[in-house]
Amino acid sequence: MTERRSSRFNTSPAGDWVLSKDGEKLYYVTSFEKGNDIWVTDLRSKETKIFNKLGANGVSLELSQDGKFLFVVADGRAMKIDAESG
């Protein structure tokens, strides 16, 4: 089960978020520019970067059971995104 909370990364409020199966990456939704995008933070190195540019109004995330994919619903459209390459 994935725990979800509202948090702040960078200077923008983060919405939905999931932790990778190995606990090393945090994927989260935030609106840093125009619309909501998916960002990732490597929790060991503290490196943060945009993971997938969506520009969507509403985004929700779910990690696949094997941890290889992010299931994303963005503005009512479902997507399957590779958790390594974005």
Residue pairs with C-beta under 8 A, 6 or more apart in sequence:
2 18
2 19
2 62
2 63
3 19
4 16
4 17
4 18
5 17
6 13
6 14
6 15
7 13
7 14
7 17
7 28
8 14
9 28
9 30
9 39
9 41
9 48
10 30
10 32
10 39
10 48
11 32
12 30
12 31
12 32
13 30
14 28
14 29
14 30
14 39
15 28
15 29
15 30
15 36
15 59
16 28
16 29
16 59
16 60
16 61
17 26
17 27
17 28
17 29
17 61
18 26
18 27
18 28
18 61
18 62
18 63
18 70
19 25
19 26
19 27
19 63
20 26
20 27
20 63
20 67
20 83
21 63
21 66
21 67
22 67
23 43
24 42
24 43
24 44
25 40
25 41
25 42
25 43
25 83
26 40
26 41
26 43
27 38
27 39
27 40
27 51
27 61
27 63
27 70
27 83
28 38
28 39
28 40
28 41
28 61
29 36
29 37
29 38
29 39
29 59
29 60
29 61
30 36
30 37
30 39
31 37
32 39
32 50
34 55
35 54
35 55
35 56
35 57
36 54
36 55
36 56
36 57
36 58
36 59
36 74
37 50
37 51
37 52
37 53
37 54
37 55
37 56
38 50
38 51
38 52
38 54
38 59
38 61
38 70
38 72
38 81
38 86
39 48
39 49
39 50
39 51
40 48
40 49
40 51
40 86
41 47
41 48
42 48
51 86
52 72
52 81
52 86
54 72
54 74
56 74
56 75
57 75
58 73
58 74
58 75
58 76
59 72
59 73
59 74
59 75
60 72
60 73
61 70
61 71
61 72
62 70
62 71
62 72
63 69
63 70
63 71
63 83
64 70
64 71
64 83
67 83
68 82
68 83
68 84
69 80
69 81
69 82
69 83
70 80
70 81
70 83
71 78
71 79
71 80
71 81
72 78
72 79
72 80
72 81
73 79
